[in-house]
Amino acid sequence: MNARHIDDRPDEGYTPTTTHAEFGAGNPRLRVSRDGLRSEFALDVDVARIGSSPDNELTLDGADAVHATITHDDRDEYVLEMHGAGEMNTNPDAEATHPGERTQTLRTGARFTVGDWELVFAREEFADHGRPYGGRKGGEYSDQPLQPERPDYSDEAAVESDAPTHADSAEEQ
């Protein structure tokens, strides 16, 4: 096998320096799976309700009517709030941008369950607001260079929240 170690990559080409991109950038999505079924759900609305109700943006058999909600907030974060039973891979005691025992700021790879369904959040690295400078290659903990301040997304968030959502169109019918 001719695999290269991640730190053996050439230095030319794209070198990440920040994880702050345009509001909503990076193709935020959920990878949804159960019993060999796999699909992706684009997070392209301000509030995505997940559950068994047909009015939800993401309908999953066997879940509570509204089992979880993902909100795209004005800081360009995607925030999970669990309403029904399920697992999350977060530590509720850890400091978080959105505190709460059943709340989690989603980063790529964040996993949670809704009934028998497993959902995994994904967003391209350049927009994920996680570790800058390519993660571990750029440093670790106290050695991690600081990235620039987060942009002010308030104008973009206001424009996006004025757009009709699936829930708005369902209420109008």
NUMIVO-324668 format. One record per residue (C-alpha): residue in three letters; x negated, y negated, z; chain; residue number from 1. Coordinates in Angstrom, 2 decimals. Last residue first. Layout:
! NUMIVO-324668
<atom residu="ALA" u="X" v="Y" w="Z" chaine="A" num="NUM"/>
...
! end
This chain:
! NUMIVO-324668
<atom residu="GLN" u="52.10" v="-25.94" w="3.14" chaine="A" num="173"/>
<atom residu="GLU" u="50.22" v="-28.92" w="4.62" chaine="A" num="172"/>
<atom residu="GLU" u="48.86" v="-26.88" w="7.53" chaine="A" num="171"/>
<atom residu="ALA" u="47.17" v="-24.38" w="5.19" chaine="A" num="170"/>
<atom residu="SER" u="45.49" v="-27.24" w="3.28" chaine="A" num="169"/>
<atom residu="ASP" u="44.09" v="-28.70" w="6.49" chaine="A" num="168"/>
<atom residu="ALA" u="42.82" v="-25.29" w="7.70" chaine="A" num="167"/>
<atom residu="HIS" u="41.00" v="-24.70" w="4.41" chaine="A" num="166"/>
<atom residu="THR" u="39.28" v="-28.04" w="4.94" chaine="A" num="165"/>
<atom residu="PRO" u="40.04" v="-31.41" w="3.42" chaine="A" num="164"/>
<atom residu="ALA" u="37.05" v="-33.78" w="3.14" chaine="A" num="163"/>
<atom residu="ASP" u="36.96" v="-36.49" w="5.81" chaine="A" num="162"/>
<atom residu="SER" u="34.58" v="-34.34" w="7.91" chaine="A" num="161"/>
<atom residu="GLU" u="32.04" v="-34.36" w="5.07" chaine="A" num="160"/>
<atom residu="VAL" u="32.01" v="-38.15" w="4.79" chaine="A" num="159"/>
<atom residu="ALA" u="31.69" v="-38.60" w="8.55" chaine="A" num="158"/>
<atom residu="ALA" u="28.91" v="-36.00" w="8.78" chaine="A" num="157"/>
<atom residu="GLU" u="26.98" v="-37.70" w="5.97" chaine="A" num="156"/>
<atom residu="ASP" u="27.17" v="-41.08" w="7.74" chaine="A" num="155"/>
<atom residu="SER" u="26.29" v="-39.57" w="11.16" chaine="A" num="154"/>
<atom residu="TYR" u="23.29" v="-37.58" w="9.91" chaine="A" num="153"/>
<atom residu="ASP" u="20.68" v="-39.73" w="11.63" chaine="A" num="152"/>
<atom residu="PRO" u="17.44" v="-37.93" w="10.80" chaine="A" num="151"/>
<atom residu="ARG" u="15.79" v="-35.67" w="13.42" chaine="A" num="150"/>
<atom residu="GLU" u="12.57" v="-37.17" w="14.70" chaine="A" num="149"/>
<atom residu="PRO" u="9.43" v="-36.07" w="12.87" chaine="A" num="148"/>
<atom residu="GLN" u="7.97" v="-32.64" w="13.63" chaine="A" num="147"/>
<atom residu="LEU" u="5.81" v="-31.97" w="16.64" chaine="A" num="146"/>
<atom residu="PRO" u="2.77" v="-29.79" w="16.10" chaine="A" num="145"/>
<atom residu="GLN" u="3.12" v="-26.40" w="17.83" chaine="A" num="144"/>
<atom residu="ASP" u="0.16" v="-25.85" w="20.18" chaine="A" num="143"/>
<atom residu="SER" u="2.35" v="-26.09" w="23.29" chaine="A" num="142"/>
<atom residu="TYR" u="4.64" v="-23.34" w="21.95" chaine="A" num="141"/>
<atom residu="GLU" u="2.92" v="-21.72" w="18.97" chaine="A" num="140"/>
<atom residu="GLY" u="1.22" v="-23.12" w="15.93" chaine="A" num="139"/>
<atom residu="GLY" u="1.71" v="-23.68" w="12.23" chaine="A" num="138"/>
<atom residu="LYS" u="1.52" v="-20.01" w="11.23" chaine="A" num="137"/>
<atom residu="ARG" u="3.96" v="-19.20" w="14.02" chaine="A" num="136"/>
<atom residu="GLY" u="6.80" v="-21.16" w="12.43" chaine="A" num="135"/>
<atom residu="GLY" u="6.21" v="-22.57" w="8.96" chaine="A" num="134"/>
<atom residu="TYR" u="5.29" v="-26.10" w="9.96" chaine="A" num="133"/>
<atom residu="PRO" u="8.49" v="-26.75" w="11.90" chaine="A" num="132"/>
<atom residu="ARG" u="10.26" v="-24.31" w="14.24" chaine="A" num="131"/>
<atom residu="GLY" u="14.05" v="-24.50" w="14.10" chaine="A" num="130"/>
<atom residu="HIS" u="16.09" v="-27.26" w="12.49" chaine="A" num="129"/>
<atom residu="ASP" u="17.29" v="-24.70" w="9.87" chaine="A" num="128"/>
<atom residu="ALA" u="16.95" v="-26.92" w="6.77" chaine="A" num="127"/>
<atom residu="PHE" u="13.56" v="-25.94" w="5.28" chaine="A" num="126"/>
<atom residu="GLU" u="13.94" v="-22.41" w="6.62" chaine="A" num="125"/>
<atom residu="GLU" u="16.98" v="-21.53" w="4.51" chaine="A" num="124"/>
<atom residu="ARG" u="20.04" v="-20.73" w="6.60" chaine="A" num="123"/>
<atom residu="ALA" u="21.29" v="-17.38" w="7.87" chaine="A" num="122"/>
<atom residu="PHE" u="23.70" v="-16.43" w="10.65" chaine="A" num="121"/>
<atom residu="VAL" u="24.31" v="-12.73" w="11.35" chaine="A" num="120"/>
<atom residu="LEU" u="27.76" v="-11.26" w="11.92" chaine="A" num="119"/>
<atom residu="GLU" u="28.47" v="-7.72" w="13.12" chaine="A" num="118"/>
<atom residu="TRP" u="32.07" v="-6.51" w="12.93" chaine="A" num="117"/>
<atom residu="ASP" u="33.55" v="-3.86" w="15.23" chaine="A" num="116"/>
<atom residu="GLY" u="35.35" v="-6.51" w="17.30" chaine="A" num="115"/>
<atom residu="VAL" u="33.60" v="-9.80" w="16.58" chaine="A" num="114"/>
<atom residu="THR" u="29.88" v="-9.41" w="17.15" chaine="A" num="113"/>
<atom residu="PHE" u="27.04" v="-11.91" w="17.25" chaine="A" num="112"/>
<atom residu="ARG" u="23.60" v="-12.28" w="15.70" chaine="A" num="111"/>
<atom residu="ALA" u="21.32" v="-15.29" w="15.31" chaine="A" num="110"/>
<atom residu="GLY" u="18.85" v="-14.45" w="12.53" chaine="A" num="109"/>
<atom residu="THR" u="18.58" v="-17.98" w="11.21" chaine="A" num="108"/>
<atom residu="ARG" u="19.50" v="-20.37" w="13.98" chaine="A" num="107"/>
<atom residu="LEU" u="22.94" v="-20.87" w="15.50" chaine="A" num="106"/>
<atom residu="THR" u="23.55" v="-23.12" w="18.49" chaine="A" num="105"/>
<atom residu="GLN" u="25.38" v="-20.80" w="20.88" chaine="A" num="104"/>
<atom residu="THR" u="28.50" v="-21.13" w="23.01" chaine="A" num="103"/>
<atom residu="ARG" u="30.15" v="-18.54" w="25.29" chaine="A" num="102"/>
<atom residu="GLU" u="28.38" v="-19.52" w="28.53" chaine="A" num="101"/>
<atom residu="GLY" u="28.28" v="-23.16" w="27.57" chaine="A" num="100"/>
<atom residu="PRO" u="25.64" v="-25.68" w="26.63" chaine="A" num="99"/>
<atom residu="HIS" u="25.40" v="-27.11" w="23.12" chaine="A" num="98"/>
<atom residu="THR" u="21.82" v="-28.29" w="22.54" chaine="A" num="97"/>
<atom residu="ALA" u="20.70" v="-25.43" w="24.71" chaine="A" num="96"/>
<atom residu="GLU" u="18.78" v="-24.94" w="27.91" chaine="A" num="95"/>
<atom residu="ALA" u="18.66" v="-21.25" w="28.73" chaine="A" num="94"/>
<atom residu="ASP" u="21.06" v="-19.78" w="31.30" chaine="A" num="93"/>
<atom residu="PRO" u="23.51" v="-18.62" w="28.61" chaine="A" num="92"/>
<atom residu="ASN" u="20.74" v="-16.52" w="27.02" chaine="A" num="91"/>
<atom residu="THR" u="21.64" v="-15.94" w="23.42" chaine="A" num="90"/>
<atom residu="ASN" u="22.00" v="-12.86" w="21.29" chaine="A" num="89"/>
<atom residu="MET" u="25.79" v="-12.84" w="21.36" chaine="A" num="88"/>
<atom residu="GLU" u="28.07" v="-9.89" w="22.03" chaine="A" num="87"/>
<atom residu="GLY" u="31.83" v="-9.92" w="21.76" chaine="A" num="86"/>
<atom residu="ALA" u="35.09" v="-10.45" w="23.58" chaine="A" num="85"/>
<atom residu="GLY" u="37.29" v="-13.27" w="22.34" chaine="A" num="84"/>
<atom residu="HIS" u="36.92" v="-17.07" w="22.27" chaine="A" num="83"/>
<atom residu="MET" u="33.26" v="-17.20" w="21.21" chaine="A" num="82"/>
<atom residu="GLU" u="31.99" v="-20.66" w="20.27" chaine="A" num="81"/>
<atom residu="LEU" u="29.31" v="-20.76" w="17.59" chaine="A" num="80"/>
<atom residu="VAL" u="27.60" v="-24.04" w="16.72" chaine="A" num="79"/>
<atom residu="TYR" u="26.17" v="-24.86" w="13.32" chaine="A" num="78"/>
<atom residu="GLU" u="23.87" v="-27.86" w="13.67" chaine="A" num="77"/>
<atom residu="ASP" u="23.75" v="-30.85" w="11.32" chaine="A" num="76"/>
<atom residu="ARG" u="23.65" v="-33.32" w="14.27" chaine="A" num="75"/>
<atom residu="ASP" u="27.25" v="-34.38" w="13.44" chaine="A" num="74"/>
<atom residu="ASP" u="28.49" v="-30.85" w="14.09" chaine="A" num="73"/>
<atom residu="HIS" u="29.25" v="-27.92" w="11.79" chaine="A" num="72"/>
<atom residu="THR" u="31.61" v="-25.92" w="14.02" chaine="A" num="71"/>
<atom residu="ILE" u="31.78" v="-22.13" w="14.12" chaine="A" num="70"/>
<atom residu="THR" u="34.85" v="-20.70" w="15.86" chaine="A" num="69"/>
<atom residu="ALA" u="35.36" v="-17.25" w="17.33" chaine="A" num="68"/>
<atom residu="HIS" u="38.10" v="-14.66" w="17.96" chaine="A" num="67"/>
<atom residu="VAL" u="41.07" v="-16.59" w="16.59" chaine="A" num="66"/>
<atom residu="ALA" u="43.79" v="-13.93" w="16.14" chaine="A" num="65"/>
<atom residu="ASP" u="41.67" v="-11.40" w="18.03" chaine="A" num="64"/>
<atom residu="ALA" u="39.63" v="-9.09" w="15.79" chaine="A" num="63"/>
<atom residu="GLY" u="40.63" v="-5.72" w="14.34" chaine="A" num="62"/>
<atom residu="ASP" u="40.61" v="-6.84" w="10.72" chaine="A" num="61"/>
<atom residu="LEU" u="38.40" v="-9.85" w="9.97" chaine="A" num="60"/>
<atom residu="THR" u="39.67" v="-13.04" w="8.32" chaine="A" num="59"/>
<atom residu="LEU" u="37.14" v="-15.82" w="7.72" chaine="A" num="58"/>
<atom residu="GLU" u="38.66" v="-19.30" w="7.10" chaine="A" num="57"/>
<atom residu="ASN" u="41.47" v="-18.37" w="9.43" chaine="A" num="56"/>
<atom residu="ASP" u="45.14" v="-18.70" w="8.39" chaine="A" num="55"/>
<atom residu="PRO" u="45.44" v="-14.92" w="7.83" chaine="A" num="54"/>
<atom residu="SER" u="44.93" v="-14.44" w="11.58" chaine="A" num="53"/>
<atom residu="SER" u="42.51" v="-11.58" w="12.31" chaine="A" num="52"/>
<atom residu="GLY" u="39.58" v="-13.67" w="13.50" chaine="A" num="51"/>
<atom residu="ILE" u="36.99" v="-16.28" w="12.56" chaine="A" num="50"/>
<atom residu="ARG" u="37.75" v="-20.00" w="12.44" chaine="A" num="49"/>
<atom residu="ALA" u="35.31" v="-22.07" w="10.39" chaine="A" num="48"/>
<atom residu="VAL" u="35.18" v="-25.75" w="11.29" chaine="A" num="47"/>
<atom residu="ASP" u="33.33" v="-28.36" w="9.21" chaine="A" num="46"/>
<atom residu="VAL" u="33.64" v="-26.33" w="6.00" chaine="A" num="45"/>
<atom residu="ASP" u="30.96" v="-24.82" w="3.71" chaine="A" num="44"/>
<atom residu="LEU" u="29.78" v="-21.96" w="5.89" chaine="A" num="43"/>
<atom residu="ALA" u="29.49" v="-19.45" w="3.06" chaine="A" num="42"/>
<atom residu="PHE" u="30.59" v="-15.91" w="3.97" chaine="A" num="41"/>
<atom residu="GLU" u="28.39" v="-13.03" w="2.87" chaine="A" num="40"/>
<atom residu="SER" u="29.45" v="-9.42" w="2.46" chaine="A" num="39"/>
<atom residu="ARG" u="28.62" v="-5.93" w="3.64" chaine="A" num="38"/>
<atom residu="LEU" u="30.77" v="-2.85" w="4.19" chaine="A" num="37"/>
<atom residu="GLY" u="28.79" v="0.17" w="5.43" chaine="A" num="36"/>
<atom residu="ASP" u="30.96" v="0.61" w="8.53" chaine="A" num="35"/>
<atom residu="ARG" u="30.91" v="-3.09" w="9.42" chaine="A" num="34"/>
<atom residu="SER" u="28.99" v="-6.07" w="8.04" chaine="A" num="33"/>
<atom residu="VAL" u="29.13" v="-9.86" w="7.71" chaine="A" num="32"/>
<atom residu="ARG" u="26.15" v="-11.99" w="6.71" chaine="A" num="31"/>
<atom residu="LEU" u="27.13" v="-15.50" w="7.68" chaine="A" num="30"/>
<atom residu="ARG" u="26.13" v="-18.55" w="5.71" chaine="A" num="29"/>
<atom residu="PRO" u="24.25" v="-21.85" w="5.67" chaine="A" num="28"/>
<atom residu="ASN" u="22.92" v="-22.52" w="2.14" chaine="A" num="27"/>
<atom residu="GLY" u="19.93" v="-24.67" w="3.16" chaine="A" num="26"/>
<atom residu="ALA" u="21.55" v="-28.10" w="3.12" chaine="A" num="25"/>
<atom residu="GLY" u="24.50" v="-29.17" w="5.28" chaine="A" num="24"/>
<atom residu="PHE" u="23.13" v="-32.67" w="5.90" chaine="A" num="23"/>
<atom residu="GLU" u="19.95" v="-33.15" w="3.87" chaine="A" num="22"/>
<atom residu="ALA" u="16.80" v="-31.60" w="5.29" chaine="A" num="21"/>
<atom residu="HIS" u="15.17" v="-31.52" w="8.71" chaine="A" num="20"/>
<atom residu="THR" u="13.11" v="-28.36" w="9.22" chaine="A" num="19"/>
<atom residu="THR" u="9.79" v="-30.14" w="8.91" chaine="A" num="18"/>
<atom residu="THR" u="6.31" v="-29.47" w="7.59" chaine="A" num="17"/>
<atom residu="PRO" u="6.75" v="-26.48" w="5.30" chaine="A" num="16"/>
<atom residu="THR" u="3.84" v="-25.81" w="2.95" chaine="A" num="15"/>
<atom residu="TYR" u="4.90" v="-25.26" w="-0.63" chaine="A" num="14"/>
<atom residu="GLY" u="2.09" v="-24.33" w="-3.01" chaine="A" num="13"/>
<atom residu="GLU" u="-1.59" v="-23.99" w="-2.19" chaine="A" num="12"/>
<atom residu="ASP" u="-2.72" v="-22.51" w="1.14" chaine="A" num="11"/>
<atom residu="PRO" u="-2.84" v="-18.94" w="-0.13" chaine="A" num="10"/>
<atom residu="ARG" u="-1.13" v="-16.37" w="2.07" chaine="A" num="9"/>
<atom residu="ASP" u="-3.43" v="-14.35" w="4.34" chaine="A" num="8"/>
<atom residu="ASP" u="-1.55" v="-15.46" w="7.47" chaine="A" num="7"/>
<atom residu="ILE" u="1.48" v="-13.37" w="6.40" chaine="A" num="6"/>
<atom residu="HIS" u="-0.66" v="-10.24" w="6.10" chaine="A" num="5"/>
<atom residu="ARG" u="-0.89" v="-8.94" w="2.57" chaine="A" num="4"/>
<atom residu="ALA" u="0.56" v="-5.62" w="1.52" chaine="A" num="3"/>
<atom residu="ASN" u="-1.34" v="-3.41" w="-0.96" chaine="A" num="2"/>
<atom residu="MET" u="0.00" v="0.00" w="0.00" chaine="A" num="1"/>
! end
